[in-house]
């Protein structure tokens, strides 16, 4: 399984961020072929020591790294990435990696 983790930094207007994210960005991302699972954080995103600079964490799961890369380069993936400019002005960090059970 391959994962894409998006860590969204806290925006100046969290209500506007949430409104766009859940009404526009999530439905757009869910059109990406190969997406197996889409999870988002609930409540504050924190570290074991306390707060963090992040408002929201999203974890998108794909069958393989190849599937994830194909998804990102698809028209739906490019449209979803292009939508970031509409609501993630505070910044977002994207991480991609393969996983295995241990």
N, CA and C of each residue as an Amber inpcrd file, in Angstrom:
protein
   306
   0.8580000  -1.1750000   0.0000000   0.0000000   0.0000000   0.0000000
   0.9010000   1.2350000   0.0000000   0.5220000   2.2570000  -0.7370000
   1.2460000   3.5290000  -0.7870000   0.3530000   4.6170000  -0.2040000
   0.9860000   5.5820000   0.4180000   0.2450000   6.6610000   1.0870000
   0.7210000   8.0150000   0.5870000  -0.2180000   8.9470000   0.5590000
   0.0730000  10.3640000   0.3970000  -0.4550000  11.0270000   1.6680000
   0.4240000  11.7100000   2.3830000   0.0270000  12.4360000   3.5840000
   0.1390000  13.9220000   3.2690000  -0.9370000  14.6530000   3.4970000
  -0.9610000  16.1040000   3.3190000  -1.1080000  16.7420000   4.6940000
  -0.1450000  17.5650000   5.0620000  -0.1720000  18.2890000   6.3390000
  -0.4300000  19.7590000   6.0290000  -1.6300000  20.2080000   6.3350000
  -2.0550000  21.5780000   6.0290000  -1.7470000  22.4900000   7.2080000
  -0.9460000  23.5240000   6.9510000  -0.6280000  24.4760000   8.0010000
  -1.8710000  25.2900000   8.3690000  -1.8950000  25.7630000   9.6040000
  -3.0640000  26.4750000  10.1130000  -3.2870000  27.7740000   9.3390000
  -4.4430000  27.9040000   8.6980000  -4.7450000  29.1210000   7.9250000
  -5.2150000  30.2470000   8.8410000  -5.2330000  31.4390000   8.3060000
  -5.7230000  32.5860000   9.0810000  -7.2270000  32.4800000   9.3180000
  -7.9530000  31.8390000   8.4010000  -9.4010000  31.6790000   8.5470000
  -9.7280000  30.1850000   8.4370000  -9.8070000  29.5170000   9.5790000
 -10.0350000  28.0720000   9.5650000 -11.4270000  27.7100000   9.0500000
 -12.4030000  28.5810000   9.2840000 -13.7580000  28.2860000   8.8140000
 -13.8120000  28.2770000   7.2880000 -13.1680000  29.2540000   6.6530000
 -13.1430000  29.3040000   5.1920000 -12.3620000  28.1140000   4.6280000
 -11.2560000  27.7680000   5.2770000 -10.4680000  26.6070000   4.8700000
 -11.3420000  25.3540000   4.9050000 -11.9770000  25.1120000   6.0560000
 -12.8010000  23.9110000   6.2170000 -13.9500000  23.8740000   5.2220000
 -14.5890000  25.0100000   5.0010000 -15.7130000  25.0600000   4.0610000
 -15.2590000  24.6410000   2.6650000 -14.1520000  25.1990000   2.1900000
 -13.6670000  24.8530000   0.8540000 -13.1570000  23.4140000   0.8240000
 -12.3910000  23.0440000   1.8250000 -11.7860000  21.7120000   1.8480000
 -12.8560000  20.6220000   1.7510000 -13.8650000  20.7130000   2.5950000
 -14.8510000  19.6330000   2.6450000 -15.9190000  19.7200000   1.5590000
 -16.2190000  20.9150000   1.0500000 -17.2510000  21.0110000   0.0140000
 -16.6970000  20.9350000  -1.4060000 -15.4310000  21.2960000  -1.5910000
 -14.8520000  21.3250000  -2.9410000 -13.6820000  20.3510000  -3.0990000
 -12.6790000  20.4390000  -2.1970000 -11.4490000  19.6750000  -2.3820000
 -11.6630000  18.1760000  -2.2000000 -12.3350000  17.7770000  -1.1400000
 -12.5580000  16.3440000  -0.8980000 -13.3400000  15.7120000  -2.0480000
 -14.4660000  16.2890000  -2.4890000 -15.1710000  15.6720000  -3.6150000
 -14.3110000  15.5890000  -4.8780000 -13.4790000  16.6040000  -5.1080000
 -12.5810000  16.5880000  -6.2620000 -11.5720000  15.4560000  -6.1260000
 -10.9530000  15.3360000  -4.9490000  -9.9570000  14.2780000  -4.7290000
 -10.5680000  12.8890000  -4.8470000 -11.8110000  12.7480000  -4.4510000
 -12.4530000  11.4330000  -4.5020000 -12.7220000  10.9640000  -5.9320000
 -12.5200000  11.8300000  -6.9300000 -12.6630000  11.4250000  -8.3270000
 -11.3830000  10.7890000  -8.8600000 -10.3040000  10.8250000  -8.0910000
  -9.0180000  10.3020000  -8.5480000  -9.0910000   8.7740000  -8.6280000
  -8.8240000   8.2470000  -9.8040000  -8.8180000   6.8030000 -10.0180000
  -7.7070000   6.1670000  -9.1900000  -8.0400000   5.0790000  -8.5380000
  -7.0520000   4.3490000  -7.7510000  -7.0500000   4.7020000  -6.2740000
  -7.7540000   5.7490000  -5.8910000  -7.8270000   6.1140000  -4.4770000
  -8.6050000   5.0360000  -3.7360000  -7.9720000   4.4210000  -2.7510000
  -8.5940000   3.3430000  -1.9940000  -9.2370000   3.8160000  -0.6950000
  -8.6080000   4.8030000  -0.0690000  -9.1030000   5.2900000   1.2170000
  -8.6740000   6.7380000   1.3870000  -9.5370000   7.5320000   2.0350000
  -9.2610000   8.9550000   2.2800000  -9.6260000   9.2200000   3.7310000
  -8.6230000   9.5020000   4.5430000  -8.8320000   9.7830000   5.9610000
  -8.3880000  11.2070000   6.2660000  -9.0700000  11.8490000   7.2050000
  -8.6450000  13.1670000   7.6620000  -8.6610000  13.1970000   9.1870000
  -7.8380000  14.0740000   9.7220000  -7.7850000  14.2340000  11.1700000
  -9.0660000  14.8890000  11.6660000  -9.3790000  14.6270000  12.9200000
 -10.4790000  15.3120000  13.5900000  -9.9050000  15.9460000  14.8460000
 -10.3300000  17.1310000  15.1340000  -9.7780000  17.8270000  16.2910000
  -8.3900000  18.3630000  15.9900000  -7.7270000  18.8710000  17.0130000
  -6.4060000  19.4700000  16.8150000  -5.3640000  18.4410000  16.3480000
  -4.4550000  18.8980000  15.4960000  -3.2970000  18.0900000  15.0940000
  -2.1700000  18.5100000  16.0270000  -1.6960000  17.5690000  16.8280000
  -0.7240000  17.8970000  17.8690000   0.4920000  16.9860000  17.7830000
   1.4930000  17.3150000  18.5600000   2.6590000  16.4580000  18.7630000
   2.5520000  15.8860000  20.1750000   3.3580000  14.9100000  20.5230000
   3.3180000  14.4090000  21.9000000   3.6250000  15.5000000  22.9330000
   4.3350000  16.5420000  22.5100000   4.6630000  17.6390000  23.4150000
   3.5910000  18.7220000  23.4750000   2.6170000  18.6610000  22.5860000
   1.5740000  19.6860000  22.5770000   1.1820000  20.0740000  21.1690000
   1.0200000  21.3680000  20.9360000   0.5240000  21.8890000  19.6650000
   1.4460000  21.6450000  18.4870000   0.9350000  21.9550000  17.3110000
   1.7100000  21.8540000  16.0700000   1.2820000  23.0010000  15.1540000
   2.0170000  23.2190000  14.0800000   1.6330000  24.2710000  13.1310000
   0.5470000  23.8270000  12.1510000   0.0030000  22.6200000  12.3530000
  -0.9230000  22.0570000  11.3760000  -2.3760000  22.1260000  11.8360000
  -3.2320000  22.4340000  10.8820000  -4.6710000  22.4870000  11.1150000
  -5.3280000  21.1450000  10.7940000  -4.8380000  20.4830000   9.7420000
  -5.4890000  19.2690000   9.2620000  -4.4470000  18.3440000   8.6580000
  -4.6190000  17.0630000   8.8840000  -3.8050000  16.0390000   8.2330000
  -4.7280000  15.1410000   7.4280000  -4.3320000  14.8530000   6.2020000
  -5.0960000  13.9560000   5.3330000  -4.1940000  12.8160000   4.8990000
  -4.7520000  11.6100000   4.8760000  -4.0020000  10.4270000   4.4680000
  -4.7820000   9.7510000   3.3620000  -4.1910000   9.7040000   2.1770000
  -4.8150000   9.0680000   1.0190000  -4.0610000   7.7800000   0.7330000
  -4.7840000   6.6920000   0.5420000  -4.1770000   5.3770000   0.3430000
  -4.4280000   4.8700000  -1.0700000  -3.3840000   4.2470000  -1.6240000
  -3.4200000   3.6610000  -2.9660000  -2.8220000   2.2590000  -2.8960000
  -3.1190000   1.4190000  -3.8830000  -2.6240000   0.0420000  -3.8840000
  -1.0970000  -0.0410000  -3.9470000  -0.4810000   0.8820000  -4.6770000
   0.9700000   0.8250000  -4.8800000   1.4980000   2.2250000  -5.1610000
   2.8150000   2.3660000  -5.1100000   3.4250000   3.6490000  -5.4510000
   3.1700000   3.9760000  -6.9160000   3.1770000   2.9610000  -7.7610000
   2.8760000   3.1810000  -9.1830000   1.4560000   3.7320000  -9.3490000
   0.5060000   3.1650000  -8.6310000  -0.8800000   3.6330000  -8.6820000
  -0.9880000   5.0630000  -8.1730000  -0.2720000   5.3720000  -7.1000000
  -0.2760000   6.7280000  -6.5490000   0.2950000   7.7220000  -7.5560000
   1.4160000   7.3690000  -8.1770000   2.0440000   8.2720000  -9.1520000
   1.1640000   8.4760000 -10.3720000   0.5000000   7.4050000 -10.8180000
  -0.4360000   7.5410000 -11.9450000  -1.6010000   8.4510000 -11.5630000
  -2.0810000   8.3030000 -10.3270000  -3.1970000   9.1210000  -9.8500000
  -2.8110000  10.5900000  -9.8310000  -1.6160000  10.9040000  -9.3410000
  -1.1860000  12.3020000  -9.2630000  -1.0100000  12.9340000 -10.6390000
  -0.6130000  12.1330000 -11.6160000  -0.3930000  12.6890000 -12.9540000
  -1.6470000  12.6620000 -13.8300000  -2.7240000  12.0920000 -13.3220000
  -3.9780000  12.0540000 -14.0810000  -4.6230000  13.4380000 -14.1190000
  -5.5570000  13.6670000 -15.0340000  -6.2570000  14.9600000 -15.0580000
  -6.9330000  15.2710000 -13.7190000  -7.5220000  14.2550000 -13.0720000
  -8.1770000  14.4690000 -11.7770000  -7.1540000  14.8100000 -10.6940000
  -6.0200000  14.1440000 -10.7330000  -4.9520000  14.4350000  -9.7720000
  -4.3930000  15.8270000  -9.9570000  -4.1970000  16.2310000 -11.2060000
  -3.6920000  17.5940000 -11.4770000  -4.7270000  18.6450000 -11.0720000
  -6.0030000  18.3700000 -11.2970000  -7.0540000  19.3170000 -10.8900000
  -7.1020000  19.4430000  -9.3700000  -6.9460000  18.3290000  -8.6690000
  -6.9480000  18.3590000  -7.2080000  -5.7440000  19.1380000  -6.6940000
  -4.5720000  18.8960000  -7.2610000  -3.3720000  19.6440000  -6.8640000
  -3.5410000  21.1300000  -7.1710000  -4.1440000  21.4450000  -8.3010000
  -4.3660000  22.8420000  -8.6690000  -5.3110000  23.5570000  -7.7290000
  -6.2060000  22.8100000  -7.1000000  -7.1650000  23.3990000  -6.1670000
  -6.5080000  23.8670000  -4.8730000  -5.3280000  23.3770000  -4.5520000
  -4.6490000  23.7800000  -3.3120000  -4.5070000  25.2960000  -3.2060000
  -4.2610000  25.9570000  -4.3260000  -4.0970000  27.4140000  -4.3140000
  -5.3670000  28.1400000  -3.8940000  -6.5200000  27.4570000  -3.9630000
  -7.7910000  28.0900000  -3.6230000  -8.0900000  28.1260000  -2.1280000
  -7.3440000  27.3580000  -1.3220000  -7.6740000  27.3250000   0.1000000
  -6.4790000  27.0990000   1.0260000  -5.3570000  26.6430000   0.5110000
  -4.2110000  26.2750000   1.3640000  -3.1030000  27.3210000   1.3050000
  -3.4860000  28.5950000   1.4380000  -2.5040000  29.6730000   1.3410000
  -1.4580000  29.6240000   2.4500000  -1.7730000  29.0330000   3.5950000
  -0.8080000  28.9410000   4.6920000   0.2720000  27.9090000   4.3950000
   0.0140000  27.0260000   3.4400000   0.9880000  26.0210000   3.0410000
   0.5400000  24.6100000   3.3450000   1.0970000  23.7010000   2.5930000
   0.8160000  22.2770000   2.7830000   2.0960000  21.5050000   2.4810000
   2.3670000  20.5230000   3.2920000   3.4940000  19.6220000   3.0580000
   2.9220000  18.2930000   2.5940000   3.4530000  17.7770000   1.4860000
   2.9920000  16.5110000   0.9280000   4.1050000  15.4750000   1.0560000
   3.7560000  14.3300000   1.6110000   4.6920000  13.2240000   1.7610000
   4.1130000  12.0110000   1.0550000   4.9240000  11.2640000   0.3350000
   4.4860000  10.0280000  -0.3040000   5.4450000   8.9070000   0.0740000
   4.8860000   7.7240000   0.3160000   5.7300000   6.5920000   0.6990000
   4.9550000   5.2910000   0.5700000   5.7200000   4.2020000   0.4170000
   5.1590000   2.8520000   0.4640000   5.0820000   2.4250000   1.9140000
   4.1910000   1.4950000   2.2120000   4.0830000   0.9510000   3.5530000
   4.1260000  -0.5690000   3.5020000   4.4120000  -1.1560000   4.6550000
   4.3210000  -2.6060000   4.8060000   3.9550000  -2.9020000   6.2370000
   3.2960000  -3.9970000   6.4410000   2.9720000  -4.4430000   7.7920000
   4.2290000  -5.0390000   8.4100000   4.4400000  -4.7840000   9.6760000
   5.6070000  -5.3400000  10.3890000   5.1580000  -6.0250000  11.6640000
